[in-house]
């Protein structure tokens, strides 16, 4: 009887579910960021480096 009530209470408790969902989303976002900036996404990395080079050149020539 006590075990049954305890199991029902445990099954009804959903407070930890939200934390688990946020953890899964966090891992997915971290994986995407790691894939983009690790060099496997060479086109994006090259475009980003080119943009920073242009910005640096513009700042240097303006100063």
Secondary structure, 3 states (H helix, E strand, C coil): CHHHHHHHHHHHCCHHHHHHHHHHHHHHHHHHHHHHHCCCCHHHHHHHHHHHHHHHHHHHHHC
